[in-house]
């Protein structure tokens, strides 16, 4: 363990590699039937085909290729043996009908086939003709037309049988199934965090130096489920995203790679936790496809992982090391894993906890308007007063009391004394009402003033920029506030900057 800590650091500290150490009281689950074996063989048998078996004979070549080797060799030997015996019997029958057997030693007699006077000699003649050996001792004479016809038939039939059986054996031997045996998959898959995200990972490797061209990997989750309509699907297949959108499923399989499936709200493992993993029943089928570089044929390797082969909180040991001038892969550690600290809850539970804690962590910001248009008790009694022209939101704020608004302003000023809003927070219509010289009462109600803390103004409103041009108006000033002097003059809109006058004209 000390050596592993020195090699991988404290972040990769080996806690425990025993599966049963996390939950020692977990019940032993009965080994269930797999859909795909670890070697890639699909554990499915087709039965009760009825009259559909004739479809296998319609594609006889593929049927022979799919047979096991022992049946292929038996068919190969029987086909040639029967063909040889049948054709040798036909040559013997021709010699028997013509009487060549009785005149086999007569030099003056011209037989159909020279030196064929029994069945072994007829069989040898057929083998010499079929294999084009041509010893020159047995041959067809020109006085045997039936022998010439049989010779032509034998040549055609022999070519067909050779092409069929030899082609079948060649395809059988060159199948890329054996190439798939040199593609390795890790015995177990792991679930741990990578880049701050919970991921399902497994490892693939290539034992040969020849590459797999256009290698692509796919994953299927096979799990029984019931639809909302009540239909039960015993082996429902669901796609697991291993980088289809980002191109991570296209592999450059030169060295062992760790395939990663991110567990997010779109993943079927979104609500999977360490405890619920013990009660789940599923199977992950991994399919690796590519083109064999040496033969150009497509190869497919498969394996599967059941829920018992998914290790929560584990990670694969590194197998790559840098040597002098090359990289070395240690396949003795290909299946080895070690335990790392991993949250035991699911991603769904983590997001729910984060959503509950997020409002407490978000700072509360209070917004204060710098308009001193609080209603008095007499103005509330007159619904036609200028305060009724305020928006409903401002009326509610003013109804809460003048002192509450001052306290909010003081509280905000103690934190951010430079962020007090002015007349710019009000609609332009209210600005025009506040700037009208003929409405003295409205001026008193809509006049904007800056609150002071310790005799220091927090902000100056836009109206204070030109207060000298306005006639003096009696205003209720709170404690520690000083109203700036007013200077008689024309309308306030005439003294505003050109940009504000254009904005008022647009409204």
Legacy VTK file of the C-alpha trace (Angstrom):
# vtk DataFile Version 3.0
C-alpha trace
ASCII
DATASET POLYDATA
POINTS 507 float
0.000 0.000 0.000
2.875 2.357 0.745
4.308 1.722 -2.705
0.984 2.556 -4.304
0.774 5.797 -2.332
4.238 6.804 -3.488
3.387 5.931 -7.083
-0.083 7.466 -7.397
-0.091 10.090 -4.640
-2.459 10.731 -1.785
-5.397 11.399 -4.118
-5.155 7.830 -5.340
-4.880 6.259 -1.931
-5.976 2.639 -1.896
-8.673 2.358 0.739
-9.933 -1.145 0.173
-10.187 -3.416 -2.845
-12.607 -5.902 -1.330
-16.081 -5.665 -2.836
-17.876 -6.853 0.271
-16.075 -4.496 2.615
-18.456 -1.585 2.059
-21.598 -3.538 2.912
-20.536 -6.722 4.705
-24.119 -7.651 5.531
-25.263 -7.617 1.904
-27.062 -10.835 1.006
-25.471 -13.148 -1.501
-27.348 -12.824 -4.759
-28.071 -15.850 -6.857
-26.196 -15.954 -10.125
-28.700 -15.220 -12.854
-28.706 -15.982 -16.548
-26.715 -13.633 -18.744
-27.952 -12.309 -22.048
-24.413 -11.969 -23.454
-21.549 -14.020 -22.064
-18.218 -12.510 -21.129
-16.657 -13.935 -24.283
-19.267 -12.199 -26.440
-21.471 -15.175 -27.239
-25.162 -14.338 -27.202
-26.980 -16.764 -24.939
-30.082 -17.070 -27.131
-31.468 -20.194 -28.789
-34.179 -20.247 -31.452
-36.763 -22.991 -31.214
-40.130 -24.080 -32.635
-39.334 -22.693 -36.050
-41.872 -24.955 -37.725
-41.677 -24.600 -41.498
-39.133 -21.798 -41.291
-36.213 -24.253 -41.267
-36.243 -24.244 -45.051
-34.850 -20.742 -44.928
-31.534 -22.174 -43.763
-31.284 -24.349 -46.886
-32.020 -21.393 -49.149
-28.814 -19.799 -47.871
-26.753 -22.989 -47.714
-23.365 -21.276 -47.966
-23.954 -19.040 -44.926
-25.400 -22.000 -43.061
-22.233 -24.011 -43.635
-20.036 -21.089 -42.606
-21.998 -20.616 -39.382
-21.606 -24.258 -38.407
-18.989 -25.324 -35.931
-15.656 -26.588 -37.147
-16.358 -30.239 -36.422
-19.468 -30.165 -38.581
-17.646 -28.291 -41.344
-14.877 -30.863 -41.477
-17.366 -33.716 -41.459
-19.338 -32.237 -44.365
-16.137 -31.510 -46.270
-14.867 -35.075 -45.971
-18.222 -36.711 -46.679
-18.892 -34.571 -49.740
-15.630 -35.428 -51.437
-15.791 -39.096 -50.446
-19.326 -39.549 -51.750
-18.547 -37.628 -54.966
-15.502 -39.784 -55.651
-17.319 -43.020 -55.001
-20.293 -42.033 -57.181
-18.171 -40.939 -60.133
-15.892 -43.975 -59.846
-18.986 -46.219 -59.838
-20.259 -44.535 -63.011
-16.970 -45.253 -64.819
-17.089 -48.828 -63.630
-20.700 -49.200 -64.827
-19.723 -47.939 -68.312
-16.835 -50.434 -68.452
-19.129 -53.218 -67.242
-21.860 -52.479 -69.795
-19.398 -52.302 -72.701
-17.660 -55.534 -71.574
-14.323 -53.880 -70.959
-13.914 -55.814 -67.728
-13.906 -59.175 -69.537
-11.394 -57.952 -72.140
-9.140 -56.117 -69.814
-6.040 -58.134 -70.727
-6.786 -58.410 -74.455
-4.375 -56.244 -76.409
-6.441 -56.349 -79.611
-9.582 -55.023 -77.869
-10.225 -51.240 -77.720
-12.004 -50.424 -74.441
-13.756 -47.188 -73.452
-11.042 -46.411 -70.896
-7.726 -48.129 -71.278
-6.532 -50.276 -68.395
-9.821 -50.072 -66.473
-10.988 -53.619 -65.817
-12.273 -53.462 -62.181
-13.616 -50.975 -59.608
-10.234 -49.963 -58.079
-8.881 -49.156 -61.508
-12.031 -47.094 -62.261
-11.614 -45.222 -58.975
-7.961 -44.467 -59.727
-8.897 -43.187 -63.175
-11.432 -40.800 -61.658
-8.895 -39.465 -59.128
-6.296 -38.943 -61.862
-8.814 -37.080 -63.983
-10.270 -34.998 -61.158
-6.912 -34.022 -59.670
-5.348 -33.613 -63.153
-2.508 -35.870 -62.129
-2.335 -37.715 -65.459
-0.036 -40.678 -64.973
-0.562 -41.597 -68.656
-1.486 -45.219 -68.027
-5.299 -44.848 -68.078
-7.013 -42.683 -70.689
-10.264 -42.363 -72.669
-10.354 -43.678 -76.229
-12.182 -42.092 -79.138
-14.603 -45.035 -79.486
-16.495 -44.214 -76.229
-18.918 -41.267 -76.664
-20.619 -41.989 -73.341
-17.237 -41.759 -71.597
-16.630 -38.338 -73.163
-20.000 -37.078 -71.903
-19.309 -38.430 -68.409
-15.884 -36.793 -68.472
-17.431 -33.379 -69.225
-20.010 -33.834 -66.467
-17.287 -34.851 -64.034
-15.239 -31.730 -64.806
-18.204 -29.385 -64.271
-19.373 -31.084 -61.106
-15.873 -31.189 -59.661
-15.358 -27.462 -60.246
-18.636 -26.637 -58.482
-17.875 -28.845 -55.493
-14.351 -27.461 -55.180
-15.505 -23.871 -55.363
-18.263 -24.430 -52.810
-16.361 -26.404 -50.203
-12.975 -24.760 -50.556
-14.609 -21.325 -50.491
-16.554 -22.295 -47.396
-13.427 -23.470 -45.636
-11.502 -20.345 -46.634
-14.207 -18.027 -45.281
-14.407 -20.124 -42.156
-10.676 -19.844 -41.553
-10.452 -16.140 -42.368
-13.361 -15.062 -40.183
-12.388 -12.166 -37.868
-13.810 -13.910 -34.804
-10.341 -14.965 -33.775
-9.179 -11.383 -34.147
-11.809 -10.402 -31.593
-10.131 -12.666 -29.053
-7.125 -10.333 -28.999
-9.360 -7.399 -27.997
-9.573 -7.245 -24.209
-12.250 -5.857 -21.915
-11.852 -5.317 -18.202
-13.505 -7.928 -16.025
-15.381 -5.291 -14.035
-16.723 -1.822 -14.621
-16.398 0.936 -12.039
-18.375 3.975 -10.915
-16.412 6.941 -9.593
-15.953 10.646 -10.130
-14.078 12.079 -13.076
-13.789 15.840 -13.627
-16.280 16.383 -10.813
-18.939 14.172 -12.429
-20.065 10.677 -11.515
-19.201 8.297 -14.365
-19.501 4.625 -15.277
-16.190 3.418 -16.710
-14.637 0.266 -18.156
-11.393 -0.466 -19.993
-10.634 -1.842 -23.473
-7.312 -2.875 -24.968
-5.730 -4.312 -28.116
-3.136 -7.077 -27.706
-1.842 -6.934 -31.281
0.394 -4.344 -32.870
-1.906 -4.186 -35.902
-4.508 -1.475 -35.467
-8.265 -1.541 -35.654
-9.267 0.932 -38.342
-12.337 3.106 -37.613
-12.852 1.502 -34.218
-16.156 2.472 -32.626
-17.696 1.441 -29.320
-21.334 1.278 -28.260
-23.098 0.320 -25.046
-26.563 -1.096 -24.453
-28.355 -1.343 -21.136
-30.580 -4.429 -20.969
-33.115 -4.205 -18.199
-36.674 -5.345 -17.637
-39.263 -2.608 -17.233
-42.986 -1.980 -17.386
-44.505 0.744 -19.519
-47.132 3.189 -18.192
-49.695 1.238 -20.217
-48.919 -1.935 -18.252
-46.846 -3.716 -20.922
-43.928 -5.699 -19.505
-40.689 -5.619 -21.498
-38.423 -8.439 -20.266
-35.258 -7.425 -22.159
-35.642 -3.754 -22.958
-32.581 -2.227 -24.631
-31.506 1.316 -23.811
-28.576 3.179 -25.340
-25.790 4.389 -23.060
-24.018 7.499 -24.273
-20.251 6.948 -24.314
-19.416 10.088 -26.277
-21.568 9.885 -29.385
-22.186 13.639 -29.421
-18.547 14.563 -28.783
-16.915 11.874 -30.946
-15.365 10.098 -27.967
-16.856 6.808 -29.181
-14.416 6.835 -32.126
-11.350 5.117 -30.687
-7.682 5.232 -31.570
-7.036 1.851 -30.009
-3.260 1.746 -29.803
-3.027 1.552 -26.027
-5.630 0.585 -23.403
-8.417 3.162 -23.123
-10.941 3.826 -20.378
-14.427 4.327 -21.783
-16.535 6.746 -19.766
-20.314 7.149 -19.533
-21.332 10.330 -17.725
-24.270 9.847 -15.357
-26.523 12.869 -15.927
-30.292 13.479 -16.034
-30.394 11.790 -19.475
-28.646 8.654 -18.218
-30.673 5.605 -17.079
-28.428 5.535 -13.979
-29.540 9.011 -12.883
-31.177 7.714 -9.696
-28.679 4.882 -9.058
-26.932 5.013 -5.690
-24.512 2.688 -3.949
-27.237 1.120 -1.846
-29.777 0.755 -4.651
-27.109 -0.942 -6.796
-27.417 -4.073 -4.666
-31.125 -4.407 -5.503
-30.865 -3.669 -9.220
-30.915 -6.236 -12.017
-29.439 -5.092 -15.310
-26.787 -5.978 -17.850
-24.517 -3.633 -19.800
-23.570 -4.985 -23.227
-20.450 -3.460 -24.785
-19.911 -3.731 -28.554
-16.574 -2.808 -30.139
-16.482 -2.692 -33.946
-13.663 -1.976 -36.345
-11.893 -2.996 -39.530
-8.937 -5.374 -39.266
-5.969 -3.608 -40.762
-4.345 -6.733 -42.217
-7.418 -8.314 -43.855
-9.801 -5.371 -44.300
-12.677 -7.335 -42.780
-15.039 -5.943 -40.185
-14.509 -7.313 -36.695
-16.844 -7.101 -33.728
-15.985 -7.890 -30.130
-18.591 -8.069 -27.361
-18.787 -8.460 -23.626
-21.208 -7.652 -20.827
-21.293 -6.458 -17.223
-24.003 -7.410 -14.763
-24.849 -5.426 -11.638
-22.491 -7.672 -9.613
-19.608 -6.604 -11.859
-20.115 -2.868 -11.310
-17.823 -1.634 -8.520
-18.938 1.554 -6.802
-16.165 3.911 -5.779
-13.354 2.181 -7.674
-10.887 3.286 -10.311
-8.553 1.426 -12.677
-4.864 1.251 -11.998
-2.667 2.951 -14.626
-0.940 0.522 -16.985
1.120 2.936 -19.120
4.719 3.757 -18.306
7.377 5.678 -20.203
10.515 3.732 -21.060
13.579 4.744 -23.033
12.223 5.593 -26.461
8.791 3.945 -26.161
5.710 3.531 -24.014
5.209 0.272 -22.181
1.831 -1.281 -21.348
1.663 -3.588 -18.343
-1.287 -5.887 -19.006
-0.831 -7.616 -15.672
-2.625 -4.624 -14.095
-5.259 -4.367 -16.822
-8.123 -5.645 -14.631
-6.870 -4.209 -11.329
-8.874 -1.531 -9.529
-8.528 0.398 -6.294
-11.072 2.174 -4.139
-11.335 5.971 -4.055
-13.593 8.284 -2.014
-16.912 8.538 -3.872
-20.273 9.910 -2.688
-22.622 6.989 -1.968
-25.754 8.783 -3.186
-27.075 9.159 -6.701
-26.749 12.145 -8.997
-30.457 12.836 -8.576
-30.093 13.057 -4.801
-27.039 15.278 -5.172
-28.892 17.727 -7.423
-31.860 17.818 -5.061
-29.591 18.632 -2.135
-27.849 21.312 -4.168
-31.166 22.892 -5.155
-32.252 23.034 -1.509
-28.996 24.623 -0.360
-28.691 27.102 -3.225
-31.237 29.688 -1.874
-29.383 29.802 1.450
-26.067 30.365 -0.246
-27.345 33.109 -2.578
-26.845 36.611 -1.031
-30.043 38.638 -0.567
-29.948 41.996 -2.290
-32.335 44.743 -1.217
-33.380 47.368 -3.689
-34.095 50.916 -2.454
-35.694 53.679 -4.483
-34.603 57.245 -3.707
-38.075 58.761 -4.071
-39.492 60.439 -1.037
-43.148 60.148 -2.034
-44.533 58.512 1.065
-48.172 59.106 1.656
-49.436 60.751 4.827
-52.618 59.790 6.552
-54.480 62.712 4.976
-53.325 61.851 1.442
-54.474 58.239 1.786
-57.934 59.556 2.488
-58.051 61.339 -0.881
-57.980 58.786 -3.676
-57.618 61.536 -6.241
-54.320 62.775 -4.892
-51.048 62.566 -6.767
-49.974 59.465 -4.849
-52.641 57.466 -6.626
-50.787 58.112 -9.846
-47.900 55.993 -8.668
-47.575 52.389 -9.901
-49.104 49.745 -7.683
-45.665 48.454 -6.686
-44.595 51.897 -5.420
-47.920 52.386 -3.647
-47.362 49.145 -1.738
-43.858 50.247 -0.852
-45.120 53.639 0.368
-47.923 52.048 2.372
-45.418 50.080 4.421
-44.399 53.308 6.146
-41.910 56.078 5.817
-39.737 54.814 8.625
-39.395 51.339 7.109
-38.110 52.788 3.878
-35.591 54.944 5.734
-34.389 51.935 7.696
-33.913 49.973 4.450
-31.973 52.868 2.979
-29.763 53.096 6.040
-29.168 49.341 6.010
-28.217 49.411 2.327
-26.044 52.466 2.751
-24.028 50.758 5.466
-23.121 47.980 2.987
-23.030 49.735 -0.395
-23.125 53.506 0.153
-22.495 54.216 -3.491
-25.452 52.248 -4.912
-28.530 54.385 -4.210
-31.027 54.698 -6.999
-32.237 58.075 -8.212
-34.908 59.421 -10.504
-33.609 57.183 -13.273
-35.377 54.265 -11.514
-38.759 55.983 -12.088
-40.682 56.056 -15.347
-40.244 59.148 -17.496
-43.908 60.026 -16.971
-43.278 60.426 -13.226
-40.189 62.504 -13.974
-42.262 64.895 -16.074
-44.904 65.131 -13.324
-42.226 65.949 -10.786
-40.702 68.617 -13.041
-43.977 70.550 -13.787
-43.818 74.008 -12.127
-47.602 74.476 -11.974
-48.245 71.501 -9.774
-46.884 72.571 -6.432
-48.578 69.825 -4.454
-47.343 67.206 -6.881
-43.856 68.647 -6.531
-44.078 68.208 -2.813
-45.180 64.620 -3.167
-42.928 63.502 -6.033
-39.858 65.492 -5.200
-36.842 63.207 -4.926
-34.305 63.735 -2.203
-31.151 61.977 -1.120
-31.055 60.371 2.291
-28.080 61.177 4.429
-26.163 59.018 6.860
-24.018 60.985 9.234
-24.707 64.252 7.326
-23.298 62.705 4.140
-25.642 62.455 1.083
-25.919 58.994 -0.369
-26.835 60.144 -3.874
-28.170 63.090 -5.775
-31.276 62.750 -7.880
-31.582 64.115 -11.394
-33.978 66.785 -10.207
-31.352 68.124 -7.769
-29.112 69.036 -10.675
-31.424 71.931 -11.607
-33.185 72.745 -8.352
-32.056 76.346 -8.546
-34.444 76.899 -11.461
-37.483 75.783 -9.427
-39.479 77.925 -7.009
-39.102 77.099 -3.331
-41.599 74.528 -2.182
-42.338 73.580 1.414
-41.211 70.004 1.832
-41.275 67.702 4.824
-37.635 67.016 5.518
-36.655 64.146 7.849
-34.087 64.542 10.605
-30.467 65.195 9.501
-31.551 66.125 5.939
-31.094 69.540 4.314
-33.077 70.520 1.239
-31.008 72.319 -1.354
-32.156 75.810 -2.276
-34.437 76.336 -5.236
-33.916 79.032 -7.804
-36.947 80.378 -9.651
-36.889 79.819 -13.363
-38.610 78.132 -16.274
-39.632 74.553 -16.680
-37.226 71.874 -15.603
-37.501 70.057 -18.943
-36.024 73.115 -20.664
-32.918 72.867 -18.479
-32.433 69.102 -18.854
-29.684 67.767 -21.130
-30.566 67.169 -24.769
-30.553 63.387 -24.375
-33.120 63.437 -21.562
-35.316 65.931 -23.445
-35.342 63.591 -26.474
-36.258 60.627 -24.258
-39.127 62.619 -22.693
-40.347 63.710 -26.105
-40.407 60.071 -27.284
-42.503 59.040 -24.318
LINES 1 508
507 0 1 2 3 4 5 6 7 8 9 10 11 12 13 14 15 16 17 18 19 20 21 22 23 24 25 26 27 28 29 30 31 32 33 34 35 36 37 38 39 40 41 42 43 44 45 46 47 48 49 50 51 52 53 54 55 56 57 58 59 60 61 62 63 64 65 66 67 68 69 70 71 72 73 74 75 76 77 78 79 80 81 82 83 84 85 86 87 88 89 90 91 92 93 94 95 96 97 98 99 100 101 102 103 104 105 106 107 108 109 110 111 112 113 114 115 116 117 118 119 120 121 122 123 124 125 126 127 128 129 130 131 132 133 134 135 136 137 138 139 140 141 142 143 144 145 146 147 148 149 150 151 152 153 154 155 156 157 158 159 160 161 162 163 164 165 166 167 168 169 170 171 172 173 174 175 176 177 178 179 180 181 182 183 184 185 186 187 188 189 190 191 192 193 194 195 196 197 198 199 200 201 202 203 204 205 206 207 208 209 210 211 212 213 214 215 216 217 218 219 220 221 222 223 224 225 226 227 228 229 230 231 232 233 234 235 236 237 238 239 240 241 242 243 244 245 246 247 248 249 250 251 252 253 254 255 256 257 258 259 260 261 262 263 264 265 266 267 268 269 270 271 272 273 274 275 276 277 278 279 280 281 282 283 284 285 286 287 288 289 290 291 292 293 294 295 296 297 298 299 300 301 302 303 304 305 306 307 308 309 310 311 312 313 314 315 316 317 318 319 320 321 322 323 324 325 326 327 328 329 330 331 332 333 334 335 336 337 338 339 340 341 342 343 344 345 346 347 348 349 350 351 352 353 354 355 356 357 358 359 360 361 362 363 364 365 366 367 368 369 370 371 372 373 374 375 376 377 378 379 380 381 382 383 384 385 386 387 388 389 390 391 392 393 394 395 396 397 398 399 400 401 402 403 404 405 406 407 408 409 410 411 412 413 414 415 416 417 418 419 420 421 422 423 424 425 426 427 428 429 430 431 432 433 434 435 436 437 438 439 440 441 442 443 444 445 446 447 448 449 450 451 452 453 454 455 456 457 458 459 460 461 462 463 464 465 466 467 468 469 470 471 472 473 474 475 476 477 478 479 480 481 482 483 484 485 486 487 488 489 490 491 492 493 494 495 496 497 498 499 500 501 502 503 504 505 506
